[in-house]
Amino acid sequence: MKDFTKSSGWKKFQSGFVRVAGKISGNRLLLTLRDTFVLVAATTMIAGFAIMIQNVIIDPMNGLIFGKQGLGKLIAGSWSNWEQSGFYNGLKTIANLIALVSNGTLNIFALLLVVIFSYEVSRKFFIDKAEHMTDVLFGLGAFFICIPWNFNYAIPNTKKTVDVLNYIDTQYLGTQGVFAAILISGFAVWIYNKIAQKNITIKLPDSVPPAVAQSFSSLIPGSITLGIFIILTGISTACTGKTMPALFLSVLQAPALAISRTGAFAFVSQFTWSLLQWFGIHPSSIWGAIFGMTWTINDTQNMLGQAHHIFSTLFMNFSTIAAGTFSLSPVLAILIASKRVGARKITKIALLPAIFNISEPITFGLPIVLNPIYFIPFVLAQPIGFYIALFFTKIGFIAPIVNNVPWTVPTLLSGLLYTGNIRGVIVQAICLIVTTLLYIPFVKIDNKLNAERIAMDEMDKANS
């Protein structure tokens, strides 16, 4: 078998691909966006975990434990008795209290982005600043200047609307304001620092405490920054009839989300995710920022019950990462089919991490990264797992994923938690079996290419 990686064409492609991907993944703005969404993800993970407990465990109507297929009817004797029981009402109260977590996390998703993105932009682009929190203040100030304080409220179940005055339109604090949060806060921090760098500030004597001096030095740059956003808000409203968050939503966020919900976007993301990984480039360094402004919004809307998007990072994690396509599949395939002692030793070490979806021991230890033998299964396993789960979602076997489960939860158990029923376990099992079978022919190719080494290992074993 000819090693295509030694050809000059392949080497040129490899070096060019790594160079371009490295530049993209090293871009400061992308890294800033990625780090912002990673930090904010801590709150969404807490909310997702709470919602999972609420929906899967506590919910007395549809939950896995006490719902129609669980213990509720058994405890009360009949479903009608269960609905009227104090235990039922107590569980319902607890579920409603747990749901309040969303108010401090998912429902203020854009507001959290303003705070974190302002800080990250300040820290990464204006490194020499003594105090980065000042930038956060002006990022927040600019955002609240731009956000609409007067709006029309549609009364539920009617065709009537009322004008609400002097109250924030809270939809832009959540997922509807993501693009506005990023653009307004980032631009505000940039303007403020560029003005401050020109020394257009109030200087106080050295004897003044630093905190007081800092507050005075920010007065002129801060006033100019906020003034600019007052003007921009006026221009946006006068020219388009929309405030800036509403304009960004219709012109930028809505089209971006529409594209991200297409099959083409899903295919490109899943194929290039594993392709980048095979080249040793962590895919989240590129896709993290893109998913943050697209599929993460889908996640949040799913968890809040505002929508039932199929394509989301929750679905990707359920169907690929948590289904073991990166970690458990190659380990199982090698343990089943490999005759090479060294490979089997590595996989025995990598098995425990792989159970918890940690792939580095096998991808770098075997290695799979830049290993031509495993190029095809490694690049194809993720899209295959993704599309298997997509098929079962399309036919209604499982519902769109709404529960946020830590990605380190073992395969099959995570399937139960993501979906709230045994069908999620079945789908993950199919993904795992199919992708493991995909690896086995290539493990056998590895056996053939290392036949001499395997023969020597067998002789050593016989002589020992």
N, C-alpha and C positions, 0 to 999 in steps of 0.2 A: 504494500500500500504506500503510495507516494505521499510524502509529507508536504502538503501544499503550503504550509507556513514558511517553508524555506525559499519559495519563489519570490523573485524581486517585486512582482506585482502585488502580492499579498503584503510584503513588508512595507511597500509604499502606502498601501491602503491602511495598514495598521498604524503606522506612524502618523499619517494624516488624520485619521479618525481620532486617535488619542490626543493629538495636538489641538484639534478643533474642540473636541468634547472637554478637554482640560481647560481651555480658555473660557468656554461657556460656564463650566462648573465653578471656575475660580472668579467669575464676575462678582464684584462687590455688591451690586444691587441684588442679584439673584441670591447671594449668600445672606444678605440682609433680610430679604423676603422669606427665605427658607427658615432662618433662625427665628424670625417673628412668628411664623405659623407653628413652629415646633414649640415655642414657649407658650403660646396661646392654647396649643393642643392639650396642655396639662389640665386646663379648666374644662375643656370639652370632654376629655377622658373621664374626669370626675363626674360630669353631667351624664355621659354615656353609661358609666357604671351604675349611677343612681337610677337612670331610666331602665336599664337592663333589670336591675333588682325589682323595680316597680312593675315592669311588664311581665317578666318571667316568673318571679317568685311571689311577690306580694299581691298582684292583681287578683281579686276574688272572682272576677267574671271570666277573663280569658287567660289567666296565668297558667304556667306549666304545673304548678303544685296544687292550687285550689280551684282552678278554672273548671270548665265543663268536662275536661278529660282528666281532672285531678281528684283531690280529696274532698272538695267542698260538698258535693252531693252525698258522698259516703258518710261524712261527719253528721250532716243534718237529716239524712234519710231520703230527702228529695230535693230537687233543684229549687222549687218554690220556697221550701222551708229554709234552705241555705241563703236565699236572697233576703229573707226577712230576719235572719239571725243577727245577734249582736256581734258575733265573730266576723261575719261578712262586712258589716258596717264599720267595724274597727279596722279591718284590713283596708277598706276603701279610704278611710280617713288617713291611715298611714301612707297609702299610695299617693294621695293628694298632697300630703306634706312633703314627701320625697320629690314630687314633681316641682316643688318650689326651687329646687336646685337650678332648674333651667333659667329662672329669672336672674340669677347671679352669674350665669355663664353663657348659655347659648343665646338668650335674648339680648345680651349686650355684647355679642361677638365683635361687631364693628368697633364699638367703643374700646374694647380691650386691645384690638389691633392698633388703634390710634396711639394708645399709651406705649405699647411695646415697640411698634414701628418707629415712632418718634425717638425713642431711646436708642434703638439699634442704629438708625440713620446717624444720629449724633455721635454714637460711639465708634462707628466704622468709618464715617466720612469726615468727622471733625475730631480727630483723635486727641489733639492737644488741649481740648476744653477741660477746664477744671471742674465744671458742674454740668452734667448732661441732663439733669432733671429739669433745668430751666427750659430746655428745648421741648420737653414733654408738655410743660404748661402751655406753651404757645401752640404746639400741635393740637392740644385739646381746645384751646381758645378758638383757633381757626375753624376747627370742626364744628363747634357749637354756633359759631357765627353763620356758617354755611347751611346748617341743618334747618329744615323748615319748622317754624314755630306756629304757623297758621296753616290749617289743612282742612279738607273735606272728609268727614267721617261717614262711611256708609253704614246705616243701621242694619244689623243682621236680620235676614229673612224679610226685608222690605226693600223697596226701591227708593226710599228716602235717604237724603244725606243732610248733614248739619255742618255748619262752619264752626270749627274749633279754633279759638283764638288764644294766643299766649300759652300754648302747651306744645311740647316737642312731639313731632311725628315719630313715635318710637320705632316704626318699622326700619328707620335708617340707623338705629342703634344695633340692629341685628343683621341678618344675612343680606338684606337689601342695601346695606350701606358699606359693603366690604370695599368696593373700588373707590368710593368716596373717601373712606377712612385712610386708605393707603396713599392716594394721590394728594389729598388735602394736607394730611399731617406731614408727609414727606416734603412737599413743596414748602410748607410753613417753616419747617426746620432748616431747609436750604436757604430760604430768603433771610431768615433771622440771622443765621451764622455768616452769610455773605455780607450783610450790613454791619454786623459786629466786627468782622475782620477789617473793615475800613476805618475802625476806631471812631465811629459816629456814636459815641457813648458819653455819659456823664461821668467824669473822673472825680473821685473823692480822695482826700488825703490818706496816707498809709495808716494813720492812727485809727481810721474807721474800721470796725470789725468786718472781716471778709464777707460774712453773710449779708450785711447791710450794703456794703459796696457792690456786691454782685447784683442785688435787687435794683439798685440805682443804675448800674451800668447796662441793665437790660431794658430800661425804660424806653429809650429812643428806638433801638432795633425792634423791640417788641411792639411798640405803638405803630411803627411803619408796617410791620408784618401783618398785624391785625387789620390795619387800615386797608391794606391791599386786598384782603379777603372780603372786607365790606364792599369795596368797589367791584370785585369780581362777582359777588353775590348779586349786587344791583344790576350789573351787565347781563348776567345769566337770566335773571328774572325778567328784565325788560326785553331782551332779545328773543328768548325762547318760551317765556311763560313758566319756566321751571327753575327751581333752586338747583344748585350745583349737584347735590346728591341725587336728585331726581334725574338730572341731565346725564350724569355718569351712569346711572342705572339703565337708562334707555339706550344710550349711545354705546357704552362700553361693556357693562356687566351683563346685560341681557343677551347681546350677541355672543359674548365669550361663553356664557353658560349654555346657550343653544348649541354652539359648536362642540362643547365638552360632553354634551348628551347624545352625540352621534356615534354610530358604530365605527366610523373612520378614526375618530379621536381615541376611542377605546383601543382599537387595534394598534395604532401607532404607539400609544403609551405602554401597552403591555409588551409589545415586541421589542421596543427600544429599551425598556426597563431591564430586561434580562440581557440584552445585547451589551449595554453599558457595563453591567455587572461582570460579564465575561471578560471584558477588557480591563477589569480592575478598577473601574470608575463607579463610585457609589451613585446609583441612579437618583437618590433623593436630592443630591446636590443640584440636579437640573429639574427633575419633575416635582420636587418638594414645593417650589415656589408656584409652579403651574397648577398643581393640584390644590394648593392652598387657596387660590382664587377661583377655583372651579368645583372640583369634586368635594372639597371640604365644605363648601356651601351646601352641596347636595346632602352631605352627611348631616349637617346641622338641621336642615329642613326636614329630613327623614326622622331624626330623633325627636324633633318638636311636633311631629305629626302634621306638618304643613304640606308635605308632599310625599310621594312614594317613588323616588328616583331609583332606577336600577343601577345606573353607573354612578359609583361613589368610591371613595377610598375604603369605606366599610366593606363594600362588596368585593373590592380587590383583595383586601386582607383576608376576608372569609374564603375566597375561592383560590387564592394562590399562596400567600405567605403563611396563613394559618392552616392551609391544607397541605403544607409540607412540600410544595413543588420545588422550592429552593434548597431545602435542608433534608427532610426525611426521605424523599423519593430517591436521590442518588445514594444515600446511605443504605437504604433497604436493598436497592438493586445490587450494590457491590457485595453486601453480605450474602445475598442469594446466589449471585452468579460469578463473582470474582474468584480466581484461583491464585491470585498474587498475594503472597503473605503480607508484604508491606502495605498494600491497599487495604486489606482486611483489618490490619492493626490500626490504621488511621481511622477507619470507619467505626471500629469498636470504641475508640476514644471520642469520635464525633457523634455517636448515637445519642448520648444523654443531652448534649446541647441541641441536637436536631429535634428531639422530642419537644423542646421548648422553642422551636422555630429559629434557632440561632445557626446560621449557615456557614459562618467564617471557618470553623474547624475543617469542614469538608471542602469548601470552595477554595480555600488557600492552602489547606493541609495536604490534599491529595496530589496536586491541585486540580481544580476544574477551571479556574481562571487561566486564560490563555493556553488551555490544553486543547489541541485540535480534535482529539478523540471525543471529547464531551461537548464540543461546540453546538452541534445540532440538538441534542436533548436538552441542554441547559437553556438555549435560546427559545426552544419551542414549548418547554414544559409549562412556563407561566401562561402564555396565551391559551394553551390547551385547557389547563385548569380553569381559566377565566371563562372560556366559552362553554365548557361543560356546565358550569354553574349558571351561566347565562341561559343555556337551553332549558334547564330545569326551572329557572325563574319565568321564562317566557311561556312555558306550558302550564304554569300555575302550581307546580309541585312544591316550590318554596316561594314565600313572599319576598319583596325587596327588603334588603337588610336595614333594620332600624336600630339595632342594639350595638353599642360600641364596646367591644371586648378587647382587653390588652392583647397585643399581638404575640406575646410569649405564652399565652394559654395553649396547652397542647392540642394538636390536631384531634378531631372528633369531639372532644369536650368543648372546644371553641365553636364547633358547628352547632352543638346543642344550645349554647349560650347566644350565638349570633341570631339564630332563628327562633329560639324558644320551643323547638320541638325536635323529634327524632329525625325528621326529614333532612335537617341540616347536617346531621351526622352521616346520613346515607350519601348525600351529595359530596361531602368532603371525602368520604371513603372511596367513592368512585374516582374523584380527582386524584387521590393518592395512589390508587391501584393503577390507573391508566398511565400516570406519569412515571411510576416505578417501572411498569412494563416498557415504557418508552426508553428508559435508560439501559435495560438489560442487554439488547443487541450490541450496544456500544461498549458495555462492560466485557462482552465476549470478544469484541474486536481488540480491546485492550489485552485480553488473555492471549490472543494470537500474536499480537505484536511483541508481547513479553514472554513468548513460549520458552525461550532459553532460560530466562530468569526463574520462571515457574518450575522448570525441570530441575534446576539447581536447588531450589527451595525444597523440592520433594526429596532429592538425594540427601540433602542435609538432615531433613526430618527422618529419613530412613536410617541414616547412620548415627543419629543421636540416641 
